[in-house]
Amino acid sequence: MTTPLVALITEWDHYTTTTTAPTVADFCRQYLQKHPEKTVQEASAAHEADGVLAGLIGKTSGLHTTYARMAVKEIPDIELEWFYLLNVINFKREAKKTDAISLSMMEQSTGIDILNRMKKKGLITEKNDPADKRARLVSLTDKGKALLVQIGFHLYKVSYLLYHDIKGEDKQQLIDLLTETVDKQEQIRTNIKNRGIDEMITSRYGEKALDKVLSAFKQQVKQQEKIMKGIADKDIDKLLRSFHK
């Protein structure tokens, strides 16, 4: 007997091989039209919705990073991470080095190394912070601003390639949903610095949350074991590839 997850994966695999510009939104819409009896509650009950969503977002992020690194290679002697720092400094106009690195979501040692190389290339200037003698302020030079625009254009090509075919209303819905998620997680990350993931979960969802997470995970493992028992060896590779589409 085919499990719900295998059926869903099969549908997704068929959709991606028969659609010129596959999108998650279009797939969900078509799937629900073909199977009106399928509901979000069923997916949630099977403890699969969070995992599928995480997988798709992770894959999208991976594709974006891969394409971005390809695009940035067209500009000699820079790395993708340079764009993040240049962009933050540009918005801040004048930023503490530690703030620029933190806002770029980098490790301090990595960020300092990049800033030093950017300074040597004449992309940024550095001076003492009048309000804090221990801090240093950085700002973009005209050369740095020009490079930021150049990198930004290459990265816009990546966004166009990945998301242009998504319908406008679907884009807005995704933007609204992900913006809400990111805002919540930024608050959590800011308020719970230097704590582990377990503390972050219990702080937001309560002391019993980890028990629920463990229970859901065990259920997912059982579901995967059932799936594996029902799949022929020749179909294993196809199933594994479907996880990363």
C-alpha positions as CSV (number, residue, x, y, z in Angstrom):
1,M,0.0,0.0,0.0
2,T,1.4,3.4,-1.0
3,T,1.9,5.7,1.9
4,P,0.7,9.4,1.8
5,L,4.2,10.7,1.7
6,V,5.2,8.4,-1.2
7,A,2.1,9.5,-3.1
8,L,3.0,13.2,-2.5
9,I,6.6,12.7,-3.6
10,T,5.4,10.9,-6.7
11,E,3.0,13.7,-7.6
12,W,5.8,16.3,-7.0
13,D,8.3,14.3,-9.2
14,H,5.7,14.0,-12.0
15,Y,4.9,17.8,-11.7
16,T,8.6,18.9,-11.9
17,T,9.3,16.7,-14.9
18,T,6.2,17.8,-16.9
19,T,6.2,21.5,-16.0
20,T,8.4,24.1,-17.7
21,A,8.7,26.4,-14.7
22,P,7.7,24.4,-11.6
23,T,6.9,26.3,-8.4
24,V,5.8,25.2,-5.0
25,A,2.7,27.4,-5.1
26,D,1.5,26.1,-8.4
27,F,2.1,22.5,-7.3
28,C,0.1,22.9,-4.2
29,R,-2.7,24.5,-6.0
30,Q,-2.8,21.8,-8.7
31,Y,-2.5,19.0,-6.1
32,L,-5.4,20.3,-4.0
33,Q,-7.5,20.7,-7.1
34,K,-6.8,17.1,-8.1
35,H,-7.2,15.8,-4.5
36,P,-9.8,18.0,-2.7
37,E,-10.0,15.5,0.1
38,K,-6.4,16.2,1.1
39,T,-6.1,18.8,3.8
40,V,-3.4,20.7,5.6
41,Q,-4.6,18.9,8.8
42,E,-3.7,15.6,7.3
43,A,-0.2,16.7,6.4
44,S,0.3,18.2,9.9
45,A,-1.0,15.0,11.5
46,A,1.6,13.0,9.6
47,H,4.3,15.3,11.0
48,E,5.6,15.9,7.5
49,A,4.5,19.5,6.6
50,D,7.3,21.2,8.7
51,G,9.9,18.9,7.2
52,V,8.8,19.3,3.6
53,L,8.7,23.1,4.0
54,A,12.1,23.1,5.6
55,G,13.5,21.0,2.8
56,L,12.0,23.2,0.0
57,I,13.2,26.4,1.7
58,G,16.6,24.9,2.3
59,K,16.9,23.8,-1.3
60,T,15.8,27.2,-2.6
61,S,18.4,28.8,-0.3
62,G,21.0,26.4,-1.6
63,L,20.2,27.2,-5.2
64,H,20.2,30.9,-4.5
65,T,23.7,30.7,-2.9
66,T,25.0,28.4,-5.7
67,Y,23.8,30.8,-8.4
68,A,25.0,33.9,-6.5
69,R,28.5,32.5,-6.2
70,M,28.4,31.7,-9.9
71,A,27.4,35.3,-10.7
72,V,29.9,36.9,-8.4
73,K,32.7,34.9,-10.1
74,E,32.3,37.2,-13.0
75,I,33.9,40.0,-10.9
76,P,37.6,39.3,-10.2
77,D,39.0,39.0,-6.7
78,I,35.9,39.2,-4.6
79,E,33.6,36.9,-2.7
80,L,29.9,36.7,-2.2
81,E,30.3,37.7,1.5
82,W,31.7,41.1,0.5
83,F,28.3,42.1,-0.8
84,Y,26.7,41.6,2.6
85,L,29.2,43.8,4.4
86,L,29.1,46.5,1.7
87,N,25.4,46.5,1.7
88,V,25.1,46.9,5.5
89,I,27.7,49.6,5.6
90,N,26.0,51.4,2.7
91,F,22.7,51.4,4.6
92,K,24.3,52.5,7.8
93,R,26.4,55.1,6.0
94,E,28.9,54.8,8.9
95,A,29.0,51.6,10.9
96,K,30.9,50.1,13.8
97,K,32.9,47.2,12.5
98,T,31.3,44.8,15.0
99,D,27.8,46.0,14.1
100,A,28.5,45.6,10.3
101,I,29.7,42.1,10.9
102,S,26.8,41.1,13.2
103,L,24.2,42.5,10.8
104,S,25.8,40.5,8.0
105,M,25.3,37.3,10.0
106,M,29.0,36.5,10.1
107,E,31.5,35.3,12.6
108,Q,33.6,38.2,13.9
109,S,36.9,36.7,12.8
110,T,35.6,36.1,9.3
111,G,34.1,39.6,9.1
112,I,37.3,41.3,10.3
113,D,39.4,39.5,7.7
114,I,37.1,40.6,4.9
115,L,36.9,44.2,6.1
116,N,40.7,44.3,6.2
117,R,40.9,43.1,2.6
118,M,38.2,45.5,1.5
119,K,40.2,48.3,3.2
120,K,43.4,47.3,1.3
121,K,41.5,47.5,-2.0
122,G,40.2,51.0,-1.2
123,L,36.6,49.9,-0.8
124,I,36.1,51.3,2.7
125,T,37.6,53.9,5.0
126,E,38.1,53.4,8.7
127,K,38.3,55.8,11.6
128,N,38.0,56.0,15.4
129,D,34.5,56.2,16.8
130,P,34.2,59.5,18.8
131,A,31.6,58.0,21.0
132,D,33.5,54.9,21.8
133,K,37.3,54.9,21.8
134,R,37.4,51.1,21.6
135,A,35.4,51.0,18.4
136,R,36.2,51.7,14.8
137,L,33.8,53.1,12.2
138,V,33.8,52.1,8.6
139,S,32.2,53.7,5.5
140,L,32.2,53.1,1.8
141,T,34.4,54.9,-0.6
142,D,33.2,55.8,-4.1
143,K,35.0,52.7,-5.3
144,G,33.2,50.6,-2.7
145,K,29.8,52.1,-3.8
146,A,30.5,51.3,-7.4
147,L,31.4,47.7,-6.6
148,L,28.2,47.3,-4.5
149,V,26.1,48.4,-7.5
150,Q,28.0,46.0,-9.7
151,I,27.6,43.0,-7.4
152,G,24.0,44.0,-6.8
153,F,23.2,43.8,-10.5
154,H,24.7,40.3,-10.8
155,L,22.7,39.1,-7.8
156,Y,19.5,40.6,-9.2
157,K,20.0,38.3,-12.2
158,V,19.9,35.4,-9.7
159,S,16.6,36.6,-8.1
160,Y,15.1,37.0,-11.6
161,L,16.1,33.5,-12.6
162,L,14.7,31.9,-9.5
163,Y,11.5,33.9,-8.8
164,H,10.4,35.7,-12.0
165,D,8.0,32.9,-13.0
166,I,6.1,33.0,-9.7
167,K,2.8,34.8,-10.1
168,G,2.6,38.2,-8.4
169,E,-0.1,37.3,-5.9
170,D,1.8,34.2,-4.9
171,K,5.0,36.2,-4.4
172,Q,3.2,38.5,-2.1
173,Q,1.7,35.7,-0.1
174,L,5.1,34.1,0.3
175,I,6.6,37.4,1.2
176,D,4.0,38.0,3.9
177,L,4.4,34.5,5.4
178,L,8.2,34.5,5.4
179,T,8.4,38.0,6.6
180,E,6.3,37.1,9.6
181,T,8.4,34.0,10.3
182,V,11.7,35.9,9.9
183,D,10.5,38.8,12.2
184,K,9.5,36.3,14.9
185,Q,12.8,34.4,14.7
186,E,14.9,37.6,14.7
187,Q,13.2,38.6,18.0
188,I,13.9,35.1,19.4
189,R,17.5,35.2,18.3
190,T,18.0,38.7,19.7
191,N,16.4,38.0,23.0
192,I,18.1,34.7,23.5
193,K,21.7,35.2,22.6
194,N,24.3,32.6,23.4
195,R,21.7,29.9,24.1
196,G,21.2,26.6,22.5
197,I,18.3,25.5,20.3
198,D,16.6,23.7,23.2
199,E,16.4,26.8,25.3
200,M,15.1,28.8,22.3
201,I,12.3,26.2,21.8
202,T,11.3,26.0,25.5
203,S,11.4,29.7,25.9
204,R,8.9,30.2,23.1
205,Y,6.7,27.1,23.3
206,G,7.0,26.0,27.0
207,E,8.8,23.4,29.0
208,K,6.9,20.5,27.5
209,A,7.7,21.6,23.9
210,L,10.8,19.4,23.7
211,D,8.7,16.3,24.6
212,K,6.4,17.2,21.7
213,V,9.3,17.7,19.4
214,L,10.7,14.3,20.3
215,S,7.4,12.6,19.9
216,A,6.9,14.2,16.5
217,F,10.4,13.2,15.4
218,K,9.9,9.6,16.5
219,Q,6.6,9.5,14.5
220,Q,8.5,10.9,11.5
221,V,11.1,8.2,11.8
222,K,8.5,5.5,11.9
223,Q,6.8,7.0,8.9
224,Q,10.1,6.9,7.0
225,E,10.7,3.3,8.0
226,K,7.3,2.4,6.6
227,I,8.1,4.2,3.4
228,M,11.4,2.4,3.0
229,K,9.8,-1.0,3.5
230,G,7.3,-0.2,0.7
231,I,9.8,0.9,-1.9
232,A,11.7,-1.3,-4.3
233,D,15.5,-1.0,-4.5
234,K,15.3,0.5,-8.0
235,D,13.1,3.4,-6.7
236,I,15.4,4.4,-3.8
237,D,17.5,6.8,-5.8
238,K,14.4,8.4,-7.3
239,L,13.0,8.9,-3.8
240,L,16.3,10.4,-2.4
241,R,16.6,12.8,-5.4
242,S,13.0,14.0,-4.7
243,F,14.0,15.1,-1.2
244,H,16.4,17.6,-2.8
245,K,14.4,19.1,-5.7
